[in-house]
Amino acid sequence: MTTWLLLIVAILLEVTGTMCLTASDGLSKRRWILPVGASYLASLALVSVVLGRGMTVGVVYGIWVAGGVALTAVLGRVIFKDPLTLKMIAGIGLIMAGVLFIEIGAMAG
């Protein structure tokens, strides 16, 4: 697996954990505890592998968080009917633009 693919899987696992956490209703629905923990643990393990492959922490963390924020917001809207306003979408866009600038800066430096 390429390093970028590992990072994408890490993002998907983190978002899965967050969706399961929301579904758990504050962990009161115990059947969700294992999926929450397993998803977050696997995501962190993959982030560790990505960092071990030489990707810089600023780039990895920025992409991991920005990707997670964007996907969580969209899935939260679709699955849980969470609000997703134009201002929120603009904010997600600004986060992603910031991560892009970090990536460009890492490549140039």
N, CA, C and O atoms as CSV, one atom per row, in Angstrom:
chain,resi,resn,atom,element,x,y,z
A,1,MET,N,N,0.843,-1.193,0.000
A,1,MET,CA,C,0.000,0.000,0.000
A,1,MET,C,C,0.877,1.243,0.000
A,1,MET,O,O,1.881,1.301,0.711
A,2,THR,N,N,0.506,2.216,-0.782
A,2,THR,CA,C,1.296,3.443,-0.790
A,2,THR,C,C,1.041,4.232,0.490
A,2,THR,O,O,0.049,4.013,1.186
A,3,THR,N,N,1.927,5.124,0.776
A,3,THR,CA,C,1.806,5.945,1.977
A,3,THR,C,C,0.525,6.779,1.943
A,3,THR,O,O,-0.158,6.907,2.960
A,4,TRP,N,N,0.202,7.338,0.794
A,4,TRP,CA,C,-1.015,8.148,0.685
A,4,TRP,C,C,-2.270,7.307,0.893
A,4,TRP,O,O,-3.228,7.762,1.517
A,5,LEU,N,N,-2.268,6.096,0.377
A,5,LEU,CA,C,-3.418,5.218,0.568
A,5,LEU,C,C,-3.581,4.859,2.045
A,5,LEU,O,O,-4.702,4.784,2.548
A,6,LEU,N,N,-2.473,4.639,2.731
A,6,LEU,CA,C,-2.536,4.376,4.171
A,6,LEU,C,C,-3.133,5.568,4.925
A,6,LEU,O,O,-3.912,5.397,5.863
A,7,LEU,N,N,-2.758,6.766,4.503
A,7,LEU,CA,C,-3.310,7.965,5.142
A,7,LEU,C,C,-4.813,8.089,4.868
A,7,LEU,O,O,-5.573,8.476,5.756
A,8,ILE,N,N,-5.233,7.769,3.674
A,8,ILE,CA,C,-6.668,7.812,3.354
A,8,ILE,C,C,-7.432,6.802,4.204
A,8,ILE,O,O,-8.504,7.112,4.722
A,9,VAL,N,N,-6.889,5.604,4.349
A,9,VAL,CA,C,-7.542,4.588,5.180
A,9,VAL,C,C,-7.586,5.055,6.638
A,9,VAL,O,O,-8.576,4.827,7.333
A,10,ALA,N,N,-6.514,5.709,7.100
A,10,ALA,CA,C,-6.495,6.246,8.469
A,10,ALA,C,C,-7.612,7.279,8.657
A,10,ALA,O,O,-8.270,7.299,9.697
A,11,ILE,N,N,-7.822,8.119,7.669
A,11,ILE,CA,C,-8.898,9.110,7.737
A,11,ILE,C,C,-10.259,8.411,7.785
A,11,ILE,O,O,-11.117,8.764,8.594
A,12,LEU,N,N,-10.445,7.431,6.926
A,12,LEU,CA,C,-11.723,6.708,6.890
A,12,LEU,C,C,-11.993,5.993,8.214
A,12,LEU,O,O,-13.132,5.958,8.681
A,13,LEU,N,N,-10.954,5.426,8.815
A,13,LEU,CA,C,-11.120,4.754,10.107
A,13,LEU,C,C,-11.453,5.747,11.217
A,13,LEU,O,O,-12.285,5.463,12.078
A,14,GLU,N,N,-10.807,6.904,11.195
A,14,GLU,CA,C,-11.082,7.928,12.217
A,14,GLU,C,C,-12.516,8.421,12.099
A,14,GLU,O,O,-13.197,8.615,13.106
A,15,VAL,N,N,-12.971,8.622,10.877
A,15,VAL,CA,C,-14.346,9.067,10.654
A,15,VAL,C,C,-15.328,7.961,11.057
A,15,VAL,O,O,-16.379,8.245,11.632
A,16,THR,N,N,-14.996,6.725,10.762
A,16,THR,CA,C,-15.831,5.597,11.190
A,16,THR,C,C,-15.968,5.585,12.703
A,16,THR,O,O,-17.065,5.400,13.230
A,17,GLY,N,N,-14.852,5.781,13.406
A,17,GLY,CA,C,-14.895,5.838,14.865
A,17,GLY,C,C,-15.777,6.965,15.364
A,17,GLY,O,O,-16.514,6.799,16.336
A,18,THR,N,N,-15.705,8.101,14.708
A,18,THR,CA,C,-16.519,9.247,15.115
A,18,THR,C,C,-18.001,8.998,14.851
A,18,THR,O,O,-18.846,9.355,15.672
A,19,MET,N,N,-18.315,8.394,13.722
A,19,MET,CA,C,-19.714,8.067,13.427
A,19,MET,C,C,-20.245,7.043,14.439
A,19,MET,O,O,-21.381,7.156,14.900
A,20,CYS,N,N,-19.426,6.049,14.781
A,20,CYS,CA,C,-19.832,5.061,15.783
A,20,CYS,C,C,-19.988,5.715,17.156
A,20,CYS,O,O,-20.891,5.364,17.916
A,21,LEU,N,N,-19.111,6.660,17.468
A,21,LEU,CA,C,-19.205,7.369,18.743
A,21,LEU,C,C,-20.517,8.145,18.831
A,21,LEU,O,O,-21.172,8.158,19.873
A,22,THR,N,N,-20.888,8.783,17.742
A,22,THR,CA,C,-22.159,9.503,17.714
A,22,THR,C,C,-23.330,8.531,17.856
A,22,THR,O,O,-24.281,8.797,18.591
A,23,ALA,N,N,-23.253,7.417,17.154
A,23,ALA,CA,C,-24.315,6.405,17.227
A,23,ALA,C,C,-24.424,5.795,18.622
A,23,ALA,O,O,-25.484,5.305,19.011
A,24,SER,N,N,-23.317,5.827,19.372
A,24,SER,CA,C,-23.313,5.217,20.706
A,24,SER,C,C,-24.074,6.034,21.736
A,24,SER,O,O,-24.318,5.561,22.846
A,25,ASP,N,N,-24.452,7.256,21.381
A,25,ASP,CA,C,-25.192,8.125,22.289
A,25,ASP,C,C,-24.438,8.305,23.608
A,25,ASP,O,O,-24.943,7.995,24.686
A,26,GLY,N,N,-23.204,8.822,23.481
A,26,GLY,CA,C,-22.378,9.051,24.675
A,26,GLY,C,C,-21.893,7.762,25.316
A,26,GLY,O,O,-21.721,7.681,26.532
A,27,LEU,N,N,-21.677,6.757,24.478
A,27,LEU,CA,C,-21.265,5.410,24.899
A,27,LEU,C,C,-22.299,4.719,25.787
A,27,LEU,O,O,-21.977,3.750,26.474
A,28,SER,N,N,-23.528,5.207,25.775
A,28,SER,CA,C,-24.581,4.546,26.554
A,28,SER,C,C,-25.085,3.290,25.842
A,28,SER,O,O,-25.612,2.381,26.483
A,29,LYS,N,N,-24.927,3.241,24.544
A,29,LYS,CA,C,-25.264,2.041,23.771
A,29,LYS,C,C,-23.983,1.224,23.636
A,29,LYS,O,O,-23.181,1.455,22.732
A,30,ARG,N,N,-23.806,0.297,24.514
A,30,ARG,CA,C,-22.530,-0.408,24.689
A,30,ARG,C,C,-22.058,-1.178,23.459
A,30,ARG,O,O,-20.860,-1.426,23.318
A,31,ARG,N,N,-22.960,-1.556,22.579
A,31,ARG,CA,C,-22.534,-2.323,21.402
A,31,ARG,C,C,-21.610,-1.516,20.494
A,31,ARG,O,O,-20.930,-2.087,19.640
A,32,TRP,N,N,-21.578,-0.203,20.669
A,32,TRP,CA,C,-20.732,0.656,19.845
A,32,TRP,C,C,-19.344,0.865,20.423
A,32,TRP,O,O,-18.477,1.403,19.735
A,33,ILE,N,N,-19.105,0.464,21.652
A,33,ILE,CA,C,-17.817,0.745,22.297
A,33,ILE,C,C,-16.658,0.095,21.551
A,33,ILE,O,O,-15.648,0.752,21.300
A,34,LEU,N,N,-16.780,-1.175,21.194
A,34,LEU,CA,C,-15.695,-1.866,20.491
A,34,LEU,C,C,-15.408,-1.248,19.119
A,34,LEU,O,O,-14.242,-1.012,18.800
A,35,PRO,N,N,-16.433,-0.976,18.295
A,35,PRO,CA,C,-16.130,-0.327,17.009
A,35,PRO,C,C,-15.487,1.051,17.162
A,35,PRO,O,O,-14.623,1.424,16.369
A,36,VAL,N,N,-15.904,1.803,18.175
A,36,VAL,CA,C,-15.300,3.122,18.412
A,36,VAL,C,C,-13.815,2.957,18.708
A,36,VAL,O,O,-12.971,3.569,18.054
A,37,GLY,N,N,-13.507,2.130,19.692
A,37,GLY,CA,C,-12.111,1.946,20.096
A,37,GLY,C,C,-11.254,1.344,18.996
A,37,GLY,O,O,-10.129,1.788,18.769
A,38,ALA,N,N,-11.778,0.339,18.314
A,38,ALA,CA,C,-11.013,-0.326,17.258
A,38,ALA,C,C,-10.729,0.622,16.099
A,38,ALA,O,O,-9.629,0.625,15.547
A,39,SER,N,N,-11.720,1.420,15.734
A,39,SER,CA,C,-11.531,2.362,14.624
A,39,SER,C,C,-10.486,3.414,14.953
A,39,SER,O,O,-9.593,3.681,14.149
A,40,TYR,N,N,-10.594,4.008,16.129
A,40,TYR,CA,C,-9.616,5.027,16.515
A,40,TYR,C,C,-8.215,4.435,16.661
A,40,TYR,O,O,-7.239,5.043,16.221
A,41,LEU,N,N,-8.109,3.270,17.268
A,41,LEU,CA,C,-6.799,2.632,17.460
A,41,LEU,C,C,-6.162,2.297,16.114
A,41,LEU,O,O,-4.976,2.554,15.907
A,42,ALA,N,N,-6.941,1.728,15.204
A,42,ALA,CA,C,-6.409,1.391,13.879
A,42,ALA,C,C,-5.999,2.652,13.118
A,42,ALA,O,O,-4.981,2.662,12.426
A,43,SER,N,N,-6.793,3.713,13.250
A,43,SER,CA,C,-6.462,4.968,12.584
A,43,SER,C,C,-5.134,5.527,13.093
A,43,SER,O,O,-4.276,5.930,12.308
A,44,LEU,N,N,-4.979,5.545,14.413
A,44,LEU,CA,C,-3.722,6.043,14.986
A,44,LEU,C,C,-2.534,5.167,14.590
A,44,LEU,O,O,-1.437,5.673,14.353
A,45,ALA,N,N,-2.750,3.866,14.519
A,45,ALA,CA,C,-1.675,2.961,14.100
A,45,ALA,C,C,-1.245,3.271,12.670
A,45,ALA,O,O,-0.052,3.294,12.370
A,46,LEU,N,N,-2.206,3.507,11.795
A,46,LEU,CA,C,-1.859,3.832,10.412
A,46,LEU,C,C,-1.175,5.188,10.304
A,46,LEU,O,O,-0.251,5.350,9.506
A,47,VAL,N,N,-1.608,6.154,11.085
A,47,VAL,CA,C,-0.925,7.449,11.093
A,47,VAL,C,C,0.531,7.252,11.519
A,47,VAL,O,O,1.436,7.872,10.960
A,48,SER,N,N,0.749,6.402,12.491
A,48,SER,CA,C,2.101,6.108,12.937
A,48,SER,C,C,2.938,5.490,11.808
A,48,SER,O,O,4.107,5.836,11.634
A,49,VAL,N,N,2.336,4.584,11.053
A,49,VAL,CA,C,3.037,3.965,9.921
A,49,VAL,C,C,3.376,5.014,8.867
A,49,VAL,O,O,4.482,5.030,8.327
A,50,VAL,N,N,2.420,5.883,8.582
A,50,VAL,CA,C,2.644,6.944,7.592
A,50,VAL,C,C,3.794,7.847,8.033
A,50,VAL,O,O,4.661,8.193,7.231
A,51,LEU,N,N,3.798,8.223,9.301
A,51,LEU,CA,C,4.906,9.046,9.819
A,51,LEU,C,C,6.226,8.290,9.722
A,51,LEU,O,O,7.260,8.877,9.402
A,52,GLY,N,N,6.190,6.998,9.997
A,52,GLY,CA,C,7.398,6.173,9.907
A,52,GLY,C,C,7.934,6.054,8.487
A,52,GLY,O,O,9.112,5.760,8.287
A,53,ARG,N,N,7.086,6.276,7.520
A,53,ARG,CA,C,7.502,6.224,6.111
A,53,ARG,C,C,8.073,7.556,5.632
A,53,ARG,O,O,8.411,7.700,4.457
A,54,GLY,N,N,8.183,8.528,6.533
A,54,GLY,CA,C,8.880,9.759,6.204
A,54,GLY,C,C,8.024,10.972,5.898
A,54,GLY,O,O,8.564,12.051,5.655
A,55,MET,N,N,6.723,10.832,5.902
A,55,MET,CA,C,5.876,12.005,5.676
A,55,MET,C,C,5.956,12.886,6.924
A,55,MET,O,O,5.965,12.369,8.041
A,56,THR,N,N,6.015,14.181,6.753
A,56,THR,CA,C,6.192,15.074,7.901
A,56,THR,C,C,4.925,15.156,8.739
A,56,THR,O,O,3.813,15.025,8.226
A,57,VAL,N,N,5.108,15.374,10.023
A,57,VAL,CA,C,3.988,15.372,10.958
A,57,VAL,C,C,2.990,16.490,10.654
A,57,VAL,O,O,1.785,16.290,10.807
A,58,GLY,N,N,3.463,17.647,10.233
A,58,GLY,CA,C,2.555,18.753,9.910
A,58,GLY,C,C,1.647,18.417,8.742
A,58,GLY,O,O,0.458,18.739,8.749
A,59,VAL,N,N,2.212,17.773,7.748
A,59,VAL,CA,C,1.435,17.387,6.569
A,59,VAL,C,C,0.466,16.265,6.920
A,59,VAL,O,O,-0.717,16.341,6.590
A,60,VAL,N,N,0.957,15.229,7.582
A,60,VAL,CA,C,0.114,14.082,7.941
A,60,VAL,C,C,-1.041,14.524,8.816
A,60,VAL,O,O,-2.200,14.218,8.532
A,61,TYR,N,N,-0.727,15.235,9.869
A,61,TYR,CA,C,-1.770,15.634,10.809
A,61,TYR,C,C,-2.765,16.585,10.150
A,61,TYR,O,O,-3.973,16.470,10.359
A,62,GLY,N,N,-2.261,17.515,9.363
A,62,GLY,CA,C,-3.140,18.463,8.690
A,62,GLY,C,C,-4.115,17.778,7.750
A,62,GLY,O,O,-5.309,18.078,7.762
A,63,ILE,N,N,-3.620,16.870,6.947
A,63,ILE,CA,C,-4.485,16.153,6.003
A,63,ILE,C,C,-5.436,15.230,6.742
A,63,ILE,O,O,-6.615,15.142,6.399
A,64,TRP,N,N,-4.928,14.543,7.753
A,64,TRP,CA,C,-5.754,13.623,8.547
A,64,TRP,C,C,-6.918,14.377,9.201
A,64,TRP,O,O,-8.065,13.935,9.147
A,65,VAL,N,N,-6.607,15.502,9.809
A,65,VAL,CA,C,-7.644,16.279,10.495
A,65,VAL,C,C,-8.600,16.937,9.494
A,65,VAL,O,O,-9.817,16.858,9.662
A,66,ALA,N,N,-8.067,17.575,8.470
A,66,ALA,CA,C,-8.929,18.258,7.494
A,66,ALA,C,C,-9.830,17.267,6.768
A,66,ALA,O,O,-11.021,17.517,6.586
A,67,GLY,N,N,-9.259,16.151,6.359
A,67,GLY,CA,C,-10.072,15.125,5.705
A,67,GLY,C,C,-11.136,14.591,6.637
A,67,GLY,O,O,-12.276,14.365,6.232
A,68,GLY,N,N,-10.758,14.388,7.894
A,68,GLY,CA,C,-11.715,13.904,8.887
A,68,GLY,C,C,-12.824,14.894,9.150
A,68,GLY,O,O,-13.990,14.512,9.251
A,69,VAL,N,N,-12.476,16.166,9.263
A,69,VAL,CA,C,-13.482,17.207,9.511
A,69,VAL,C,C,-14.476,17.267,8.355
A,69,VAL,O,O,-15.688,17.284,8.571
A,70,ALA,N,N,-13.965,17.300,7.143
A,70,ALA,CA,C,-14.840,17.415,5.978
A,70,ALA,C,C,-15.757,16.204,5.850
A,70,ALA,O,O,-16.968,16.354,5.682
A,71,LEU,N,N,-15.192,15.021,5.928
A,71,LEU,CA,C,-15.992,13.810,5.771
A,71,LEU,C,C,-16.972,13.620,6.923
A,71,LEU,O,O,-18.104,13.184,6.713
A,72,THR,N,N,-16.540,13.945,8.137
A,72,THR,CA,C,-17.432,13.835,9.297
A,72,THR,C,C,-18.617,14.790,9.169
A,72,THR,O,O,-19.749,14.428,9.490
A,73,ALA,N,N,-18.357,15.998,8.705
A,73,ALA,CA,C,-19.446,16.969,8.543
A,73,ALA,C,C,-20.466,16.490,7.516
A,73,ALA,O,O,-21.672,16.585,7.741
A,74,VAL,N,N,-19.983,15.980,6.400
A,74,VAL,CA,C,-20.882,15.509,5.349
A,74,VAL,C,C,-21.658,14.272,5.818
A,74,VAL,O,O,-22.877,14.208,5.662
A,75,LEU,N,N,-20.954,13.295,6.391
A,75,LEU,CA,C,-21.634,12.091,6.863
A,75,LEU,C,C,-22.567,12.378,8.042
A,75,LEU,O,O,-23.623,11.759,8.170
A,76,GLY,N,N,-22.172,13.317,8.897
A,76,GLY,CA,C,-23.047,13.720,9.997
A,76,GLY,C,C,-24.347,14.284,9.470
A,76,GLY,O,O,-25.412,14.048,10.039
A,77,ARG,N,N,-24.259,15.024,8.391
A,77,ARG,CA,C,-25.461,15.576,7.763
A,77,ARG,C,C,-26.321,14.454,7.176
A,77,ARG,O,O,-27.533,14.416,7.385
A,78,VAL,N,N,-25.682,13.549,6.445
A,78,VAL,CA,C,-26.404,12.476,5.761
A,78,VAL,C,C,-26.993,11.465,6.750
A,78,VAL,O,O,-28.155,11.078,6.627
A,79,ILE,N,N,-26.194,11.041,7.725
A,79,ILE,CA,C,-26.620,9.962,8.628
A,79,ILE,C,C,-27.445,10.471,9.808
A,79,ILE,O,O,-28.479,9.897,10.148
A,80,PHE,N,N,-26.977,11.555,10.428
A,80,PHE,CA,C,-27.604,12.028,11.670
A,80,PHE,C,C,-28.403,13.320,11.511
A,80,PHE,O,O,-28.930,13.849,12.489
A,81,LYS,N,N,-28.493,13.822,10.292
A,81,LYS,CA,C,-29.221,15.069,10.011
A,81,LYS,C,C,-28.646,16.268,10.760
A,81,LYS,O,O,-29.378,17.187,11.127
A,82,ASP,N,N,-27.321,16.254,10.986
A,82,ASP,CA,C,-26.649,17.391,11.602
A,82,ASP,C,C,-26.706,18.591,10.659
A,82,ASP,O,O,-26.818,18.419,9.445
A,83,PRO,N,N,-26.631,19.798,11.203
A,83,PRO,CA,C,-26.634,20.970,10.323
A,83,PRO,C,C,-25.347,21.048,9.504
A,83,PRO,O,O,-24.278,20.652,9.969
A,84,LEU,N,N,-25.461,21.554,8.303
A,84,LEU,CA,C,-24.297,21.806,7.453
A,84,LEU,C,C,-24.627,23.048,6.622
A,84,LEU,O,O,-25.147,22.956,5.510
A,85,THR,N,N,-24.312,24.200,7.192
A,85,THR,CA,C,-24.664,25.478,6.572
A,85,THR,C,C,-23.591,25.905,5.576
A,85,THR,O,O,-22.514,25.312,5.512
A,86,LEU,N,N,-23.898,26.929,4.813
A,86,LEU,CA,C,-22.917,27.463,3.866
A,86,LEU,C,C,-21.680,27.985,4.588
A,86,LEU,O,O,-20.564,27.844,4.088
A,87,LYS,N,N,-21.871,28.587,5.758
A,87,LYS,CA,C,-20.713,29.062,6.528
A,87,LYS,C,C,-19.844,27.895,6.974
A,87,LYS,O,O,-18.617,27.995,6.972
A,88,MET,N,N,-20.471,26.799,7.353
A,88,MET,CA,C,-19.712,25.617,7.759
A,88,MET,C,C,-18.940,25.039,6.571
A,88,MET,O,O,-17.783,24.642,6.707
A,89,ILE,N,N,-19.579,24.996,5.429
A,89,ILE,CA,C,-18.916,24.502,4.219
A,89,ILE,C,C,-17.745,25.403,3.855
A,89,ILE,O,O,-16.684,24.920,3.460
A,90,ALA,N,N,-17.935,26.713,3.987
A,90,ALA,CA,C,-16.836,27.654,3.729
A,90,ALA,C,C,-15.691,27.423,4.714
A,90,ALA,O,O,-14.522,27.469,4.330
A,91,GLY,N,N,-16.019,27.179,5.961
A,91,GLY,CA,C,-14.985,26.894,6.961
A,91,GLY,C,C,-14.200,25.638,6.627
A,91,GLY,O,O,-12.978,25.607,6.775
A,92,ILE,N,N,-14.891,24.611,6.181
A,92,ILE,CA,C,-14.212,23.378,5.760
A,92,ILE,C,C,-13.288,23.674,4.587
A,92,ILE,O,O,-12.166,23.171,4.526
A,93,GLY,N,N,-13.764,24.485,3.665
A,93,GLY,CA,C,-12.927,24.873,2.526
A,93,GLY,C,C,-11.674,25.618,2.959
A,93,GLY,O,O,-10.594,25.404,2.408
A,94,LEU,N,N,-11.822,26.498,3.954
A,94,LEU,CA,C,-10.651,27.238,4.456
A,94,LEU,C,C,-9.656,26.290,5.147
A,94,LEU,O,O,-8.443,26.437,4.993
A,95,ILE,N,N,-10.175,25.330,5.899
A,95,ILE,CA,C,-9.289,24.343,6.535
A,95,ILE,C,C,-8.517,23.579,5.464
A,95,ILE,O,O,-7.306,23.390,5.576
A,96,MET,N,N,-9.219,23.148,4.439
A,96,MET,CA,C,-8.571,22.381,3.381
A,96,MET,C,C,-7.556,23.228,2.618
A,96,MET,O,O,-6.502,22.732,2.219
A,97,ALA,N,N,-7.874,24.506,2.417
A,97,ALA,CA,C,-6.919,25.399,1.752
A,97,ALA,C,C,-5.667,25.561,2.618
A,97,ALA,O,O,-4.550,25.569,2.101
A,98,GLY,N,N,-5.854,25.688,3.920
A,98,GLY,CA,C,-4.709,25.801,4.817
A,98,GLY,C,C,-3.821,24.573,4.761
A,98,GLY,O,O,-2.596,24.694,4.745
A,99,VAL,N,N,-4.419,23.401,4.730
A,99,VAL,CA,C,-3.651,22.157,4.634
A,99,VAL,C,C,-2.912,22.093,3.296
A,99,VAL,O,O,-1.766,21.646,3.236
A,100,LEU,N,N,-3.569,22.541,2.231
A,100,LEU,CA,C,-2.918,22.576,0.925
A,100,LEU,C,C,-1.675,23.462,0.968
A,100,LEU,O,O,-0.634,23.094,0.425
A,101,PHE,N,N,-1.776,24.617,1.604
A,101,PHE,CA,C,-0.620,25.502,1.711
A,101,PHE,C,C,0.500,24.870,2.542
A,101,PHE,O,O,1.678,25.057,2.238
A,102,ILE,N,N,0.146,24.139,3.564
A,102,ILE,CA,C,1.159,23.423,4.361
A,102,ILE,C,C,1.853,22.385,3.490
A,102,ILE,O,O,3.077,22.259,3.523
A,103,GLU,N,N,1.081,21.651,2.720
A,103,GLU,CA,C,1.647,20.630,1.831
A,103,GLU,C,C,2.567,21.278,0.794
A,103,GLU,O,O,3.674,20.794,0.556
A,104,ILE,N,N,2.112,22.366,0.181
A,104,ILE,CA,C,2.929,23.057,-0.818
A,104,ILE,C,C,4.218,23.570,-0.171
A,104,ILE,O,O,5.296,23.466,-0.757
A,105,GLY,N,N,4.103,24.118,1.028
A,105,GLY,CA,C,5.288,24.608,1.734
A,105,GLY,C,C,6.253,23.486,2.073
A,105,GLY,O,O,7.468,23.675,2.007
A,106,ALA,N,N,5.729,22.312,2.436
A,106,ALA,CA,C,6.587,21.169,2.753
A,106,ALA,C,C,7.310,20.672,1.519
A,106,ALA,O,O,8.459,20.240,1.601
A,107,MET,N,N,6.640,20.728,0.365
A,107,MET,CA,C,7.279,20.270,-0.875
A,107,MET,C,C,8.345,21.247,-1.348
A,107,MET,O,O,9.362,20.842,-1.912
A,108,ALA,N,N,8.111,22.537,-1.116
A,108,ALA,CA,C,9.053,23.558,-1.580
A,108,ALA,C,C,10.279,23.668,-0.683
A,108,ALA,O,O,11.361,24.040,-1.139
A,109,GLY,N,N,10.103,23.344,0.594
A,109,GLY,CA,C,11.197,23.532,1.541
A,109,GLY,C,C,11.945,22.303,1.721
A,109,GLY,O,O,12.909,22.273,2.487
